[in-house]
Amino acid sequence: MNPDSIIQRLLRSVAKGTGPQAKSADRFTRKTVTLWRALLSQRGEASGAALAREALDAYNALEGPSLEAFFDVLANEFSPDPQEVGRAADAYRREPTQPNLVRLVDVVEPRRQELFRRLNLAAGGTAALVEMRRRIHQQLHARPHWAGIDADLAHLLSSWFNRGFLVLERIDWRTSALILEKLTQYEAVHAIQSWQDLRRRLQADRRCFAFFHPALPDEPIIFIEVALTRGMSGTVHPLLDPDSPVADPSEANCAIFYSITNCQEGLRGISFGNFLIKQVAEDLGREFPRLKTFATLSPIPGFRPWMRKAAKALAETPRGAALAEQLRAIDEPDWSARPELAKALEQPLMRLCAYYLLNAKREGEPQDPVARFHLGNGARMERLNWLADTSEHGMALSAGIMVNYVYKLEDVERNHEIFVNRHEVVSSAKFVVLARECPLADRRSGRA
């Protein structure tokens, strides 16, 4: 039978009784719900692919209230049946056999997941599902009843985007203009200001690598920018200067990962960075045998926000009251350009920053998101760098301070286990000393 005629027959068969949510939506929402129901009931492979294309086109046409009404239907109508789940759970509790377990797993899985799998039969289905999760995620705080949709998409996408499906590619000036333009668009750490800026980041002493997925060939999933240097960089400005001289990469002994950007918001929470950093480090080590150090030059995005909240606690310590008053100077826009003031603030801020990175916690792990990422990947917190990023963005995030995380490949797994299992921050002794000198350490140690 012609797939188009099957689609029409299915549409006629499910046109009625679309449920209270769909009835309250406009005709575009009802059409999409009808098509998605039809897709779930279809069994033929060829007709299923044709119907998936139809369902995807209908979904892509939704916007505003129509889209929100559709997500409401998806959340309510395609969730597991609580009574059926209860019966299956009771059966397994009474008789914990494999058939009963299989039945329980089957009824617990929302029908949405099968819908998403079938939608993925259509060309562009994977991209549509990634975009769907982005839309869901953006409104999740206001619409918590969509959490089941988000969880189902995250479950499927984490399988479809696992390391086995990702392809590592080097990005250089010969890469297609489409992808180069997207790098400029997605860069989230150090904005690319011009084509000259981008070209400098891709020259001989620089490297850029990205993970791609076969279903999204023109969309980088995540990319990393690397500078090949002599010695571990303590400031980002030379790395970003489009007019800086190009060095001989074969003379470099250090690879500095200075920017890592996740490109797809719909894949938030699915880890790629750990695989990317390790593979890039291994590839660069083979290409340049002189490389001995693999390190980041990373921002500390949570430091300034944390400082504002910690100001009261700082003022209540015997050593911190005067310091709390002194630190108000960093709210002045030009403080870092005033040598005497910058010098006076250097040690207090560096101590406070070390304390923050080592001791400010969220559910047992470092509060700073970049610290959680690198420490979770097995890096060691190595060195703080004063006024390493004096851009407006860098000053607003962390008073210009940046941190080097070192990836020593033979220690990565051990460091990862220490962090994951014991929630311990692996750091150099310099961090511990700086943090102990912070007035806030008095409260932890009970010193008067």
Residue, then its C-alpha position, 0 to 999 in steps of 0.5 A: m500500500n502507498p505510504d501516503s494512503i496509509i498516512q491518510r487512513l491513520l489520520r482519519s482513524v485518530a482524528k476524534g478523541t484527541g483528549p482535553q489538552a489537544k481540544s483546547a489547542d489550536r488546529f496546528t496542535r491538534k494536527t501534530v498530536t494526531l500525527w504523533r499518535a498515528l506514528l506510535s500506532q504504525r508498524g510498517e517500516a516504509s510507511g513509518a518513515a513517511l509518517a515520521r517525516e509528516a509528524l516532524d514537519a507538523y511539529n516544526a511548524l508549531e510556535g508560541p502557544s501551539l508549541e506549549a500546548f503540544f508539550d503539555v499533551l506530550a507530558n500528560e498523555f504519553s506518560p506511563d499509566p500509574q495503575e499499570v505501573g503499580r500492578a506490574a510493580d506488585a507482580y514483581r514484588r510478589e514474584p521477582t522473576q525475569p518475565n515480571l521484571v521485563r514487564l515492569v521495565d516495559v510499562v515504566e518506559p513512557r510512550r514518549q520514548e518510542l515516539f522519539r525513536r520513531l521520529n528519528l526515522a525521518a531525515g533531520g529527526t535527531a536535530a529536531l529532538v536536540e532542538m526540542r530538548r533545548r526548548i523544553h530545558q529553557q522553560l523547565h523552571a516555569r513548567p516543571h511538569w515537562a520534566g518527564i519529557d526532558a528526562d526522556l530526551a536526555h536518556l535517548l540522546s545520551s545513548w545516541f551521542n555516546r563516544g562511539f558515535l562521535v568523530l574528532e576532527r581538526i578545524d583549520w583554515r581549510t574547514s568549510a566556511l559554514i563550520l568556521e562561522k558556527l565556531t564564531q557564533y558558538e564560542a562561549v569563553h573568549a568571543i571571536q572578534s573578527w575573521q582575523d581573530l579566528r584565523r590567528r586561532l587556527q595558525a601553526d602554533r594553535r589547534c582547534f578540535a571538535f566532535f561531530h556526530p554523523a546525524l549533525p555533520d555541519e554542527p560541532i557538538i563541542f570544540i576545544e582551542v589549544a595554544l602550543t607554548r613554551g611554558m605554562s601560560g599565566t595570562v590569556h592576552p597573548l593567546l588571544d592577540p590576533d597580531s601575536p607572532v606565530a611560533d614554531p609548534s615543534e619547539a613547544n613544551c606545553a599545550i594550553f587548553y584555553s577555551i572549551t565550548n559546548c555548542q548544543e544546548g539541547l545536549r546539556g548535561i551529556s558529558f563530552g569534554n572529558f573524552l575530548i580533552k584526553q583524546v586531544a592530549e594524546d593526539l598532540g603528544r604523538e604529533f609533538p613529542r616535546l610536549k610535557t605539560f597539558a594544562t588549561l587556562s580557565p575562568i572562574p565564573g562563580f568567584r565574584p558572585w560568591m564573593r558578594k554572598a561571602a562579604k558578610a561572613l568575611a566582615e564578621t571575622p577578626r581579620g576580615a572586617a578591614l578586608a571586606e571594606q578594602l574589597r569594595a574597590i573592585d567594584e570600581p571599573d578601573w581598579s586593575a589599571r591603578p598599580e598601587l591599588a591592584k598591588a594592595l588587592e592582589q594577595p587578599l583576592m588570591r587568598l580568597c579565590a583559593y579558599y573559594l575553589l577549595n572550600a565553597k561547595r554545592e552538594g559536596e562538590p566545588q561550587d564553581p562549575v569550571a572547577r567541577f568539570h576539570l576536577g571531575n575529568g581528573a585534572r589537578m588544580e595547579r596555579l592561580n594567575w593574577l589579572a590573567d584576563t582583564s577583559e570586561h567579562g573576565m573582571a566581572l566573573s573573577a576579578g581577572i583571576m584565572v586558574n591552570y588545571v593540569y592534565k597529567l595523563e598517568d594521574v587522570e584516572r586516579n584523580h578522577e576516582i579521588f574526586v568522584n568517590r571522596h569529593e576531594v579537590v586534588s590541588s598543588a600545595k600552593f592552593v592549600v597555603l593560600a586558602r589557609e591565609c584567607p580570613l574565612a579559614d579562621r571560621r573553619s578552624g575555630r581560630a579567634 
